[in-house]
Amino acid sequence: MRGAIGRFGPWERAVIILGMAAVVYAAVTAVPHVGQLVETQPRLIAAYLLALAAGELVRVQLPSGRVTAPVATASAVALAFTALTNGEAPFSTSTSAVVLVAVVGIGLGLAVRRLVGRPLGLYLSMARLLGASVVAVLTRAIAFGGESLWQWQVDLQRGTPLVALAMLAIAAVGINVELVLGGMVRAERHRAQWDTVLRDDLGEAPALNVALISSGPLVALLAPVLGLLALPLALVPMVLTYVAVEKYVANQATYRQMIATLSRLTEAGGYTSPDHAERVAELSVSIARNLGLLQRDVQVVEYAALLHDLGQIALREPIPGGATVLAAPGDQQQIAADGARIVRRAGVLDNVAALVEVQATPYRQVRELDEKVPVESRIIKVANAFDDLTGGSRDPDAEERALERIHLGLGYEYDPAIVEALTDVLRTRSRPSLLPRDG
C-alpha cells in the first residue's frame, strides 16, 4: 500500500489518506450497528447503494480536465440528509453509519470499474466521500440552536423553508470540499496554479454545479411524501444535466477535431512536418496552464496554436522543414497575416484569428513600443520556436540546444516570463508519470 501511495503527489496522497482515515473511522465505529441498520432500513440502504455504485460508473470529463460523477455525488449528499421516508422508520442512524453506507456504495462502483477495465481515479472517489462526510457531520452531529439539522427535519419546528435553505448551504459546503480537493490534485498534476484551477471548476458548467447542490436536499425533502421514489425522481434533473454536459463535451471535442483537421492542410501540402501543429498546441496549452490562464483562454490558445502555420499554404515554395523560426521576420509576419485572413473566413474564429495575426511580433515591440500583443500570441511564438528548433524531438540534448537558442533572443524575440514557464513545463515533462488516468 505504501508503494502504491508513494506514486502520487503530495496532494493526491493527502486526499487518499484522509479518505482512508474516514473509511477506517466509519468501519470501526459503525460496524457494530450495521446489523440493526440493515434490519430496520433494508430498502433504503439498498436504494442508496445502487445509486452510489451506478453513479461511480457514469463519470464525465469536462474540457478543463475536471472529472465528476454527478449522480454519485448527489446520491451521497442525499444519503447524509435523509431523515424521514414515507412508510419507513426515521433514518436515525449515526454519522459514521451514513459514511459507511457511502463507503460501501462507492466501493461497489469502484469494484465494477475495475472489472470492466475503467480507470479508478481513486482520489476522485475519496474527495467525493470526504465531501459527503462533511455534509453528514454538519447535518447529524452539529447542533444549530440546540438541535441538529436532522432533528429539524423530523419535527419541522423550524419550518420547511428554513430547513431547505440550511440544506442548500450545507450541500454547497460539501460539494465545494469535493471540488477543492479534486482541483488541488489536478493543479498539482499539471503544474498549474491552484487558484486558476478552482476558478475554472467553479465557472465551468455552472448548471452542473447548481444541480449538484440542489439534488441532495430535494431527495430528502421529497422522501417523507414519496418514499424511496424520491431518489430516482429527484435525481432526474441531475441525470438530464449530466446528459447535457456530455453532449457539450462531445460538441467541444468535435469542434476541436474540425480545427485539427484544418491545421493538417499544411502537413498535407508538405509545408510543415508531421504533427507539428499538434505538438505546438500541446506545449502552448501546458505553458498557458503554468502561467495561470483560465480554461476559456487556454482553449483559445490551443485553437490558435493548431492554426498558427496555416498561412504557409499561401507560400510559393515551402520553407525548409516548415520552420518559420528560421524565416526572415518579414516572411514570418506575412505568414501570420495570411493565416489570420484564412481563419477569419470561417466566420466563427475571429478571436483565434486575432492571436494568429500577431504571433510573429517580437517581444521587444511589446516592451519598447508598447504594442498590444496578447500573452496567448506570445505563448504560441515561444512554443512554435521550440518545436521548430527541436524538430519535434524529445531528445534532452536537442531540447537543451533549442532552449539555448531561445535564450539568445530573450527579451528581444521572446517574453522572458513565457520562456521561464516553458522551462518549467519541460522540467515536469521529463519526469516519467506513474499516475493512473482519471475518468
C-alpha positions as CSV (number, residue, x, y, z in Angstrom):
1,M,0.0,0.0,0.0
2,R,2.8,2.4,0.9
3,G,4.4,1.7,-2.5
4,A,1.2,2.5,-4.4
5,I,0.5,5.7,-2.4
6,G,4.1,6.7,-3.0
7,R,3.5,7.1,-6.7
8,F,1.2,10.0,-6.1
9,G,2.0,13.7,-5.5
10,P,1.6,15.2,-2.0
11,W,-2.0,16.5,-2.5
12,E,-3.2,13.3,-4.1
13,R,-1.6,11.3,-1.2
14,A,-3.3,13.6,1.3
15,V,-6.7,13.2,-0.3
16,I,-6.4,9.4,-0.4
17,I,-5.0,9.2,3.1
18,L,-7.8,11.4,4.5
19,G,-10.4,9.3,2.6
20,M,-8.9,6.1,4.0
21,A,-9.0,7.6,7.5
22,A,-12.7,8.3,7.1
23,V,-13.2,4.7,5.9
24,V,-11.4,3.3,8.9
25,Y,-13.2,5.5,11.4
26,A,-16.6,4.7,9.9
27,A,-15.8,0.9,9.9
28,V,-14.7,0.9,13.5
29,T,-17.5,3.0,14.9
30,A,-20.4,1.9,12.7
31,V,-19.9,-1.8,12.1
32,P,-21.4,-2.9,15.5
33,H,-24.7,-1.2,14.4
34,V,-24.8,-2.5,10.8
35,G,-27.0,-5.4,11.6
36,Q,-29.7,-3.2,13.2
37,L,-29.4,-0.7,10.3
38,V,-29.8,-3.4,7.6
39,E,-32.7,-4.9,9.6
40,T,-34.7,-1.6,10.1
41,Q,-33.8,0.1,6.7
42,P,-33.1,-2.6,4.2
43,R,-34.8,-1.0,1.2
44,L,-33.4,2.4,1.9
45,I,-29.9,1.1,2.2
46,A,-30.2,-1.0,-0.9
47,A,-31.5,2.0,-2.9
48,Y,-28.6,4.2,-1.9
49,L,-26.0,1.5,-2.5
50,L,-27.4,1.0,-6.0
51,A,-27.5,4.8,-6.7
52,L,-23.9,5.3,-5.4
53,A,-22.5,2.3,-7.3
54,A,-24.2,3.3,-10.6
55,G,-23.1,6.9,-10.1
56,E,-19.4,5.9,-9.9
57,L,-19.8,4.3,-13.4
58,V,-21.1,7.4,-15.1
59,R,-18.4,10.0,-14.8
60,V,-17.9,12.8,-17.2
61,Q,-14.7,14.7,-18.0
62,L,-15.1,18.4,-18.8
63,P,-12.9,20.3,-21.3
64,S,-10.8,21.7,-18.3
65,G,-9.9,18.2,-17.3
66,R,-12.2,18.1,-14.3
67,V,-13.7,14.6,-13.9
68,T,-17.0,14.4,-12.0
69,A,-19.5,11.7,-11.1
70,P,-22.6,13.9,-10.5
71,V,-25.1,11.1,-9.8
72,A,-22.7,9.6,-7.2
73,T,-22.1,12.9,-5.6
74,A,-25.8,13.8,-5.4
75,S,-26.7,10.4,-4.0
76,A,-24.0,10.7,-1.3
77,V,-25.2,14.1,-0.3
78,A,-28.9,12.9,-0.3
79,L,-27.9,10.0,1.9
80,A,-26.5,12.3,4.5
81,F,-29.6,14.5,4.5
82,T,-32.3,11.7,4.5
83,A,-34.2,11.7,7.8
84,L,-37.8,10.6,7.0
85,T,-39.0,8.2,4.3
86,N,-42.7,7.5,3.8
87,G,-43.6,4.1,5.0
88,E,-40.4,3.5,7.0
89,A,-39.0,4.5,10.4
90,P,-36.9,7.7,10.7
91,F,-33.4,7.2,9.3
92,S,-31.9,7.9,12.8
93,T,-28.5,6.4,12.3
94,S,-25.2,7.8,13.3
95,T,-22.9,10.0,11.2
96,S,-20.4,7.2,10.9
97,A,-23.1,4.7,9.7
98,V,-24.0,7.2,6.9
99,V,-20.4,7.4,5.9
100,L,-20.1,3.6,6.0
101,V,-23.0,3.2,3.6
102,A,-21.4,5.8,1.3
103,V,-18.1,3.9,1.5
104,V,-19.8,0.6,0.6
105,G,-21.7,2.1,-2.3
106,I,-18.7,3.9,-3.7
107,G,-16.6,0.8,-3.2
108,L,-19.0,-1.3,-5.2
109,G,-18.8,1.2,-8.0
110,L,-15.0,1.2,-8.0
111,A,-15.0,-2.6,-8.0
112,V,-17.2,-2.7,-11.1
113,R,-15.0,-0.1,-12.7
114,R,-12.0,-2.3,-12.1
115,L,-13.8,-5.3,-13.5
116,V,-14.7,-3.5,-16.8
117,G,-11.3,-2.0,-17.1
118,R,-12.1,1.6,-16.5
119,P,-9.6,3.8,-14.6
120,L,-10.3,4.1,-10.9
121,G,-9.3,7.7,-10.3
122,L,-9.2,6.8,-6.6
123,Y,-8.6,10.4,-5.4
124,L,-11.8,11.4,-7.1
125,S,-13.9,8.9,-5.1
126,M,-12.1,9.8,-1.9
127,A,-12.7,13.5,-2.5
128,R,-16.4,12.7,-3.0
129,L,-16.5,10.6,0.2
130,L,-14.9,13.4,2.2
131,G,-17.4,16.0,0.8
132,A,-20.3,13.7,1.8
133,S,-18.7,13.1,5.2
134,V,-18.6,16.8,5.8
135,V,-22.3,17.1,4.9
136,A,-23.1,14.1,7.2
137,V,-21.3,15.7,10.1
138,L,-22.9,19.1,9.6
139,T,-26.3,17.5,9.3
140,R,-26.3,15.0,12.1
141,A,-23.5,15.8,14.5
142,I,-23.6,19.6,14.8
143,A,-26.3,21.3,16.7
144,F,-27.9,24.5,15.5
145,G,-30.0,26.2,18.1
146,G,-29.8,23.1,20.3
147,E,-30.9,20.6,17.5
148,S,-29.2,19.1,14.5
149,L,-30.5,19.7,11.1
150,W,-31.6,16.0,11.1
151,Q,-33.8,16.8,14.1
152,W,-35.1,19.9,12.3
153,Q,-36.3,17.7,9.5
154,V,-38.0,15.2,11.8
155,D,-40.1,17.7,13.8
156,L,-40.1,20.6,11.3
157,Q,-40.5,23.1,14.2
158,R,-38.2,25.5,12.3
159,G,-40.3,25.4,9.2
160,T,-39.7,23.8,5.8
161,P,-38.2,26.9,4.1
162,L,-35.6,27.3,6.8
163,V,-34.7,23.6,6.7
164,A,-34.4,23.7,2.9
165,L,-32.1,26.8,3.0
166,A,-29.9,25.1,5.6
167,M,-29.7,22.0,3.4
168,L,-28.7,24.0,0.4
169,A,-26.0,25.8,2.4
170,I,-24.6,22.6,3.8
171,A,-24.8,20.9,0.4
172,A,-22.8,23.8,-1.1
173,V,-20.1,23.3,1.6
174,G,-19.8,19.6,0.9
175,I,-19.8,19.9,-2.9
176,N,-17.1,22.6,-2.6
177,V,-15.0,20.4,-0.4
178,E,-15.0,17.7,-3.1
179,L,-14.4,20.3,-5.8
180,V,-11.5,22.0,-4.0
181,L,-9.7,18.7,-3.1
182,G,-10.1,17.4,-6.7
183,G,-8.9,20.8,-8.1
184,M,-5.8,20.8,-5.8
185,V,-4.8,17.4,-7.1
186,R,-5.3,18.4,-10.8
187,A,-3.3,21.6,-10.2
188,E,-0.5,19.5,-8.7
189,R,-0.6,17.0,-11.6
190,H,-0.5,19.6,-14.3
191,R,1.8,22.1,-12.5
192,A,-1.0,24.7,-12.9
193,Q,-1.9,27.4,-10.4
194,W,-4.4,26.1,-8.0
195,D,-6.5,29.2,-7.8
196,T,-6.9,29.2,-11.5
197,V,-8.0,25.6,-11.5
198,L,-10.5,26.3,-8.8
199,R,-11.9,29.3,-10.7
200,D,-12.2,27.2,-13.8
201,D,-14.1,24.5,-11.8
202,L,-16.5,27.0,-10.3
203,G,-17.1,28.8,-13.6
204,E,-17.3,25.7,-15.9
205,A,-20.7,24.1,-16.4
206,P,-22.4,26.2,-13.7
207,A,-25.7,24.3,-14.3
208,L,-24.0,21.1,-13.2
209,N,-22.8,22.8,-10.0
210,V,-26.2,24.1,-9.2
211,A,-27.8,20.7,-9.9
212,L,-25.2,19.0,-7.6
213,I,-26.1,21.4,-4.8
214,S,-29.9,21.1,-5.1
215,S,-30.4,17.4,-5.9
216,G,-29.4,16.1,-2.4
217,P,-31.8,18.4,-0.5
218,L,-34.5,17.7,-3.0
219,V,-34.3,14.0,-2.3
220,A,-34.5,14.5,1.4
221,L,-37.5,16.9,1.2
222,L,-39.5,14.6,-1.1
223,A,-38.7,11.4,0.7
224,P,-41.3,11.9,3.6
225,V,-44.1,12.1,0.9
226,L,-42.8,9.9,-1.9
227,G,-40.7,7.4,-0.1
228,L,-37.9,5.7,-2.0
229,L,-39.4,7.0,-5.2
230,A,-37.9,10.4,-4.2
231,L,-34.4,9.2,-5.0
232,P,-34.9,8.5,-8.8
233,L,-37.4,11.3,-9.3
234,A,-35.2,13.9,-7.6
235,L,-32.1,12.7,-9.5
236,V,-33.8,13.1,-12.9
237,P,-32.8,16.8,-13.2
238,M,-29.2,15.7,-12.3
239,V,-29.3,12.9,-15.0
240,L,-30.6,15.4,-17.6
241,T,-27.9,17.9,-16.7
242,Y,-25.3,15.1,-16.9
243,V,-26.6,14.2,-20.4
244,A,-26.5,17.9,-21.5
245,V,-22.9,18.3,-20.2
246,E,-21.9,15.1,-22.0
247,K,-23.3,16.5,-25.3
248,Y,-21.5,19.8,-24.6
249,V,-18.2,17.9,-24.1
250,A,-18.8,15.9,-27.3
251,N,-19.6,19.0,-29.3
252,Q,-16.4,20.6,-28.0
253,A,-14.4,17.6,-29.0
254,T,-15.9,17.6,-32.5
255,Y,-15.2,21.3,-32.8
256,R,-11.6,20.7,-31.8
257,Q,-11.3,17.9,-34.2
258,M,-12.6,20.1,-37.0
259,I,-9.9,22.7,-36.2
260,A,-7.2,20.0,-36.0
261,T,-8.3,18.7,-39.4
262,L,-8.0,22.2,-40.9
263,S,-4.5,22.5,-39.3
264,R,-3.3,19.4,-41.2
265,L,-3.6,21.3,-44.5
266,T,0.0,22.4,-44.1
267,E,1.1,18.9,-43.5
268,A,-0.8,17.5,-46.5
269,G,0.8,20.2,-48.7
270,G,4.3,19.5,-47.4
271,Y,4.7,22.9,-45.8
272,T,5.2,21.6,-42.2
273,S,6.5,18.5,-40.6
274,P,4.0,15.8,-39.4
275,D,2.2,16.6,-36.1
276,H,4.0,20.0,-35.8
277,A,0.7,21.8,-35.1
278,E,-0.4,19.3,-32.5
279,R,2.9,19.5,-30.7
280,V,2.8,23.3,-30.6
281,A,-0.8,23.2,-29.4
282,E,0.1,20.7,-26.6
283,L,3.1,22.7,-25.5
284,S,1.1,26.0,-25.7
285,V,-1.6,24.6,-23.5
286,S,0.9,23.4,-20.9
287,I,2.6,26.8,-20.8
288,A,-0.8,28.6,-20.6
289,R,-1.8,26.5,-17.6
290,N,1.5,27.0,-16.0
291,L,1.0,30.8,-16.3
292,G,-2.4,30.5,-14.7
293,L,-4.7,31.3,-17.7
294,L,-8.3,30.4,-17.3
295,Q,-9.7,27.4,-19.2
296,R,-11.6,29.6,-21.7
297,D,-8.3,31.3,-22.6
298,V,-6.4,28.0,-22.7
299,Q,-8.9,26.7,-25.2
300,V,-8.4,29.7,-27.5
301,V,-4.6,29.3,-27.2
302,E,-5.0,25.7,-28.3
303,Y,-7.1,26.5,-31.3
304,A,-4.7,29.4,-32.4
305,A,-1.7,27.1,-31.9
306,L,-3.2,24.5,-34.1
307,L,-3.8,27.0,-36.9
308,H,-0.7,29.2,-36.3
309,D,1.1,27.9,-39.5
310,L,-2.0,27.9,-41.8
311,G,-0.7,31.0,-43.7
312,Q,2.1,28.8,-45.1
313,I,-0.2,27.4,-47.7
314,A,0.0,30.8,-49.4
315,L,3.7,30.4,-50.0
316,R,5.0,29.7,-53.5
317,E,7.7,27.5,-52.1
318,P,7.7,25.7,-48.7
319,I,10.2,26.8,-46.0
320,P,12.7,24.0,-45.4
321,G,11.2,21.8,-42.7
322,G,8.4,24.3,-42.3
323,A,10.4,26.0,-39.6
324,T,9.1,29.6,-39.6
325,V,11.6,30.4,-36.8
326,L,14.3,30.3,-39.4
327,A,12.4,32.5,-41.9
328,A,13.0,36.3,-42.3
329,P,11.0,38.5,-39.9
330,G,9.0,39.9,-42.9
331,D,8.1,36.4,-44.1
332,Q,7.0,35.4,-40.6
333,Q,4.7,38.5,-40.4
334,Q,3.3,37.7,-43.8
335,I,2.6,34.0,-42.9
336,A,0.9,35.2,-39.7
337,A,-1.3,37.7,-41.6
338,D,-2.2,35.2,-44.3
339,G,-3.1,32.6,-41.7
340,A,-5.3,35.1,-39.8
341,R,-7.1,36.1,-43.1
342,I,-7.9,32.4,-43.8
343,V,-9.1,31.8,-40.3
344,R,-11.4,34.8,-40.4
345,R,-13.1,33.3,-43.5
346,A,-14.6,30.7,-41.2
347,G,-16.7,33.4,-39.6
348,V,-16.6,32.0,-36.1
349,L,-13.0,32.1,-35.1
350,D,-12.3,35.9,-35.0
351,N,-10.7,35.6,-31.6
352,V,-8.4,32.9,-32.8
353,A,-7.5,34.9,-35.9
354,A,-6.5,37.8,-33.8
355,L,-4.0,35.7,-31.9
356,V,-2.6,34.1,-35.1
357,E,-2.2,37.6,-36.7
358,V,0.3,38.9,-34.1
359,Q,2.1,35.7,-33.2
360,A,5.3,36.7,-35.0
361,T,5.6,40.1,-33.3
362,P,9.0,40.3,-31.5
363,Y,8.6,40.8,-27.7
364,R,10.8,44.0,-27.9
365,Q,7.9,45.7,-29.7
366,V,5.8,45.0,-26.6
367,R,8.5,46.1,-24.2
368,E,9.8,49.2,-26.1
369,L,6.9,50.3,-28.3
370,D,4.0,49.2,-26.0
371,E,2.4,47.2,-28.8
372,K,-0.7,45.2,-27.7
373,V,0.3,41.6,-28.3
374,P,-1.8,39.2,-26.2
375,V,0.0,36.8,-23.9
376,E,-1.6,34.0,-25.8
377,S,0.2,35.0,-29.0
378,R,3.5,35.3,-27.1
379,I,3.0,31.8,-25.8
380,I,2.5,30.4,-29.4
381,K,5.6,32.2,-30.6
382,V,7.7,30.5,-27.9
383,A,6.1,27.1,-28.3
384,N,6.5,27.2,-32.1
385,A,10.1,28.3,-31.9
386,F,10.9,25.4,-29.5
387,D,9.3,22.8,-31.8
388,D,10.9,24.2,-34.9
389,L,14.3,24.1,-33.3
390,T,13.9,20.6,-31.9
391,G,12.1,19.2,-35.0
392,G,9.7,17.6,-32.6
393,S,12.4,15.5,-30.9
394,R,12.2,14.7,-27.2
395,D,15.9,14.1,-27.0
396,P,17.3,16.0,-23.9
397,D,20.3,17.3,-25.9
398,A,18.1,18.6,-28.7
399,E,15.8,20.3,-26.2
400,E,18.7,21.9,-24.4
401,R,20.1,23.3,-27.7
402,A,16.7,24.7,-28.5
403,L,16.4,26.4,-25.1
404,E,19.9,27.9,-25.6
405,R,18.8,29.3,-29.0
406,I,15.6,30.7,-27.5
407,H,17.6,32.3,-24.6
408,L,19.7,34.2,-27.2
409,G,16.5,36.1,-28.1
410,L,15.3,36.5,-24.5
411,G,13.7,39.9,-24.1
412,Y,14.1,40.7,-27.8
413,E,12.2,38.0,-29.6
414,Y,10.6,36.1,-26.7
415,D,8.9,37.1,-23.5
416,P,11.1,36.0,-20.5
417,A,8.2,35.0,-18.4
418,I,6.9,32.6,-21.0
419,V,10.4,31.1,-21.6
420,E,10.6,30.5,-17.9
421,A,7.2,28.8,-18.0
422,L,8.4,26.7,-20.9
423,T,11.5,25.6,-18.9
424,D,9.3,24.6,-16.0
425,V,7.0,22.6,-18.3
426,L,9.9,20.8,-19.9
427,R,11.3,20.0,-16.5
428,T,8.0,18.5,-15.4
429,R,7.6,16.7,-18.7
430,S,10.9,15.0,-18.4
431,R,9.8,13.1,-15.3
432,P,8.1,9.8,-16.2
433,S,4.5,9.7,-15.0
434,L,3.3,6.7,-13.0
435,L,-0.1,8.3,-12.3
436,P,-3.2,6.5,-13.3
437,R,-5.6,8.1,-15.7
438,D,-8.7,9.8,-14.4
439,G,-12.2,9.1,-15.5
